[in-house]
Amino acid sequence: MNKYALISVSDKTNLLDLAKGLVSAGYDIISTGGTAKILTESGIKTTSVEDITEFPECMDGRLKTLHPRISGALLGVRDNPEHAATMTEHKIPNIDILVVNLYPFKDAVSKPNHTLETAIENIDIGGPTMIRAAAKNYKYLAVVTNPADYAELIEHAKNGTITDDYRYKLSAKAFAYTAAYDAYISNYLTNKNPENSENSDNSANIFPQTLTLTFDIKSDENSMRYGENPHQKAAYYVANSPNFAGVLGIENAEILNGKALSYNNIADTHAAAALASEFDSPVCVAVKHSTPCGVALGADAFAAFSAAYECDPQSIFGGIIAFNCEVDANTAKKMHEIFLEVIIAPNFSADALAILRKKKNLRLLKLPKFANSPLEFKSAGAGLLIQQSDTSNIATEPFTIVAGAEVSEQVKADLIFAMKVVKHVKSNAIVVAKDGKLLGQGGGEVSRIWAAEAALSRAGEKASGAVLASDAMFPFPDVVDACAKAGITAIIQPGGSQNDKASIQACDGYGISMAFTGVRHFRH
């Protein structure tokens, strides 16, 4: 009895090697359309699907494999006498191997000028039908969807070792493949307005009744040795969804040096890069345990790093560094003097790379532009919390001086700087800053006054003449009292407390300027 392999692929990677390998293993090839044309022109004997179905491909290729002789060949239970008799009666062959990958829907909709019509035409119907049929019937045939699996398939075919366990493994992969494909289409259509006009709100449905997101693995449990702690296994996945088109997070960074990123490295590097992206002027951000320990603006990378280092020379040890500007040789020399885990920047000069690469374990990441995700995820038991990212920009949103005198341009700039930083500190969050430099922060406290006391204590004498930012309102004037004792010049906070008047009066009494933004920045 002939052994058949049906090959129908959009991705032609290693197609000829696959076909030749299967032929040498004793399989006859059945194929469709463009795949059949390439195989035939390459001298590989190929039977067309039309020869099997005795029905022509039609409707612009929409109808070719949706036929009982193909579906039956994939779904027939070989050791069921009734199925076997039906297959014989209707000339349905036994297909033992199915190799299919699908129309490139994701590539089609990633093109900036694509249309809804183009997208619809790139939705594969026959391919998923065949894959699901073969995957369901894995006891009798093997289904492969990824060119990366061709070599293993050929080896098993030649050795006669296509076992139940191997087919089962391929079946699970196949269902994951079609599930991800359908999820991508579902998300695209959910978020795409069919009118496709300039006034259309194509993001109006970001929280549908059923959310179908898929993620592709980027670092498995072998490359990521463990999670937050050594007894926890971990992996890193990246969203494969149109919801995240245009996102340029650290998953897009090019690793120029060092070991693979750990679970904590990834979390901390994301935190550092996200904060650095808040600024247009050169900035250096130092992060430890996802919390800023040093943030400073400068004329260039060297000045910014030097100032950020001075914020907390102790905590920066073993930390993560992010820049929004190129790292040069002088900055690299200074960073080379201390132990760091990761440095991420838009670029590194050749001399800087040569210096930093002397530390073989130091991770160097190049990310020309950071663009945050529009959505944020957090697990809660077996549930998933999703929210829009906090894209509020204090630099472009006006705030109001509600107490004390109007502030100078320098103090205003420091208030904006401090509020940008406090957005990235765990609530309750307080930041003390001056001259574009973080002086002290307090975060993750259950009481706002405790966060303020921590920030002011870390700032020490430098707090005199500095500004203070709070991620949320003051329920009591106790923070103002602490600011007055430390010599704080101005305060910025969202306002909105029933007790705002008490804080305003306290500021007026101490001669401290206070600004309200009207925007809270809790970060749990």
Secondary structure in CASP SS format (residue, H / E / C, confidence):
PFRMAT SS
TARGET T0000
AUTHOR 0000-0000-0000
METHOD secondary structure of the structure
MODEL  1
M C 1.00
N C 1.00
K E 1.00
Y E 1.00
A E 1.00
L E 1.00
I E 1.00
S E 1.00
V E 1.00
S C 1.00
D C 1.00
K C 1.00
T C 1.00
N C 1.00
L H 1.00
L H 1.00
D H 1.00
L H 1.00
A H 1.00
K H 1.00
G H 1.00
L H 1.00
V H 1.00
S H 1.00
A C 1.00
G C 1.00
Y E 1.00
D E 1.00
I E 1.00
I E 1.00
S E 1.00
T C 1.00
G H 1.00
G H 1.00
T H 1.00
A H 1.00
K H 1.00
I H 1.00
L H 1.00
T H 1.00
E H 1.00
S C 1.00
G C 1.00
I C 1.00
K C 1.00
T E 1.00
T E 1.00
S E 1.00
V H 1.00
E H 1.00
D H 1.00
I H 1.00
T H 1.00
E C 1.00
F C 1.00
P C 1.00
E C 1.00
C E 1.00
M C 1.00
D C 1.00
G C 1.00
R C 1.00
L E 1.00
K C 1.00
T C 1.00
L C 1.00
H C 1.00
P H 1.00
R H 1.00
I H 1.00
S H 1.00
G H 1.00
A H 1.00
L H 1.00
L H 1.00
G C 1.00
V C 1.00
R C 1.00
D C 1.00
N C 1.00
P H 1.00
E H 1.00
H H 1.00
A H 1.00
A H 1.00
T H 1.00
M H 1.00
T H 1.00
E H 1.00
H C 1.00
K C 1.00
I C 1.00
P C 1.00
N C 1.00
I E 1.00
D E 1.00
I E 1.00
L E 1.00
V E 1.00
V E 1.00
N E 1.00
L C 1.00
Y C 1.00
P C 1.00
F H 1.00
K H 1.00
D H 1.00
A H 1.00
V H 1.00
S H 1.00
K C 1.00
P C 1.00
N C 1.00
H C 1.00
T C 1.00
L H 1.00
E H 1.00
T H 1.00
A H 1.00
I H 1.00
E H 1.00
N C 1.00
I C 1.00
D C 1.00
I C 1.00
G H 1.00
G H 1.00
P H 1.00
T H 1.00
M H 1.00
I H 1.00
R H 1.00
A H 1.00
A H 1.00
A H 1.00
K H 1.00
N C 1.00
Y C 1.00
K C 1.00
Y C 1.00
L C 1.00
A E 1.00
V E 1.00
V E 1.00
T C 1.00
N C 1.00
P H 1.00
A H 1.00
D H 1.00
Y H 1.00
A H 1.00
E H 1.00
L H 1.00
I H 1.00
E H 1.00
H H 1.00
A H 1.00
K H 1.00
N H 1.00
G C 1.00
T C 1.00
I C 1.00
T C 1.00
D H 1.00
D H 1.00
Y H 1.00
R H 1.00
Y H 1.00
K H 1.00
L H 1.00
S H 1.00
A H 1.00
K H 1.00
A H 1.00
F H 1.00
A H 1.00
Y H 1.00
T H 1.00
A H 1.00
A H 1.00
Y H 1.00
D H 1.00
A H 1.00
Y H 1.00
I H 1.00
S H 1.00
N H 1.00
Y H 1.00
L H 1.00
T H 1.00
N H 1.00
K C 1.00
N C 1.00
P C 1.00
E C 1.00
N C 1.00
S C 1.00
E C 1.00
N C 1.00
S C 1.00
D C 1.00
N C 1.00
S C 1.00
A C 1.00
N C 1.00
I C 1.00
F C 1.00
P C 1.00
Q C 1.00
T C 1.00
L C 1.00
T C 1.00
L C 1.00
T C 1.00
F E 1.00
D E 1.00
I E 1.00
K E 1.00
S E 1.00
D C 1.00
E C 1.00
N C 1.00
S C 1.00
M C 1.00
R C 1.00
Y C 1.00
G C 1.00
E C 1.00
N C 1.00
P C 1.00
H C 1.00
Q C 1.00
K C 1.00
A C 1.00
A C 1.00
Y E 1.00
Y E 1.00
V E 1.00
A E 1.00
N C 1.00
S C 1.00
P H 1.00
N H 1.00
F H 1.00
A C 1.00
G C 1.00
V C 1.00
L E 1.00
G C 1.00
I H 1.00
E H 1.00
N H 1.00
A C 1.00
E E 1.00
I E 1.00
L E 1.00
N E 1.00
G C 1.00
K C 1.00
A C 1.00
L C 1.00
S C 1.00
Y H 1.00
N H 1.00
N H 1.00
I H 1.00
A H 1.00
D H 1.00
T H 1.00
H H 1.00
A H 1.00
A H 1.00
A H 1.00
A H 1.00
L H 1.00
A H 1.00
S C 1.00
E C 1.00
F C 1.00
D C 1.00
S C 1.00
P C 1.00
V E 1.00
C E 1.00
V E 1.00
A E 1.00
V E 1.00
K E 1.00
H C 1.00
S C 1.00
T E 1.00
P E 1.00
C E 1.00
G E 1.00
V E 1.00
A E 1.00
L E 1.00
G C 1.00
A C 1.00
D C 1.00
A H 1.00
F H 1.00
A H 1.00
A H 1.00
F H 1.00
S H 1.00
A H 1.00
A H 1.00
Y H 1.00
E H 1.00
C H 1.00
D C 1.00
P C 1.00
Q C 1.00
S C 1.00
I C 1.00
F C 1.00
G C 1.00
G E 1.00
I E 1.00
I E 1.00
A E 1.00
F E 1.00
N C 1.00
C C 1.00
E C 1.00
V E 1.00
D C 1.00
A H 1.00
N H 1.00
T H 1.00
A H 1.00
K H 1.00
K H 1.00
M H 1.00
H H 1.00
E C 1.00
I C 1.00
F C 1.00
L E 1.00
E E 1.00
V E 1.00
I E 1.00
I E 1.00
A E 1.00
P C 1.00
N C 1.00
F E 1.00
S C 1.00
A H 1.00
D H 1.00
A H 1.00
L H 1.00
A H 1.00
I H 1.00
L H 1.00
R C 1.00
K C 1.00
K C 1.00
K C 1.00
N C 1.00
L C 1.00
R E 1.00
L E 1.00
L E 1.00
K E 1.00
L C 1.00
P C 1.00
K C 1.00
F C 1.00
A E 1.00
N C 1.00
S C 1.00
P C 1.00
L E 1.00
E E 1.00
F E 1.00
K E 1.00
S E 1.00
A E 1.00
G C 1.00
A C 1.00
G E 1.00
L E 1.00
L E 1.00
I E 1.00
Q E 1.00
Q E 1.00
S C 1.00
D C 1.00
T C 1.00
S C 1.00
N C 1.00
I C 1.00
A C 1.00
T C 1.00
E C 1.00
P C 1.00
F C 1.00
T E 1.00
I E 1.00
V E 1.00
A E 1.00
G C 1.00
A C 1.00
E C 1.00
V C 1.00
S C 1.00
E H 1.00
Q H 1.00
V H 1.00
K H 1.00
A H 1.00
D H 1.00
L H 1.00
I H 1.00
F H 1.00
A H 1.00
M H 1.00
K H 1.00
V H 1.00
V H 1.00
K C 1.00
H C 1.00
V C 1.00
K C 1.00
S C 1.00
N C 1.00
A C 1.00
I E 1.00
V E 1.00
V E 1.00
A E 1.00
K C 1.00
D C 1.00
G C 1.00
K E 1.00
L E 1.00
L E 1.00
G E 1.00
Q E 1.00
G E 1.00
G C 1.00
G C 1.00
E C 1.00
V C 1.00
S C 1.00
R H 1.00
I H 1.00
W H 1.00
A H 1.00
A H 1.00
E H 1.00
A H 1.00
A H 1.00
L H 1.00
S H 1.00
R H 1.00
A H 1.00
G H 1.00
E H 1.00
K H 1.00
A H 1.00
S C 1.00
G C 1.00
A C 1.00
V E 1.00
L E 1.00
A E 1.00
S E 1.00
D C 1.00
A C 1.00
M C 1.00
F C 1.00
P C 1.00
F C 1.00
P C 1.00
D H 1.00
V H 1.00
V H 1.00
D H 1.00
A H 1.00
C H 1.00
A H 1.00
K H 1.00
A H 1.00
G C 1.00
I C 1.00
T C 1.00
A E 1.00
I E 1.00
I E 1.00
Q E 1.00
P C 1.00
G C 1.00
G C 1.00
S C 1.00
Q C 1.00
N C 1.00
D H 1.00
K H 1.00
A H 1.00
S H 1.00
I H 1.00
Q H 1.00
A H 1.00
C H 1.00
D H 1.00
G H 1.00
Y H 1.00
G C 1.00
I C 1.00
S E 1.00
M E 1.00
A E 1.00
F E 1.00
T C 1.00
G C 1.00
V C 1.00
R C 1.00
H C 1.00
F C 1.00
R C 1.00
H C 1.00
END
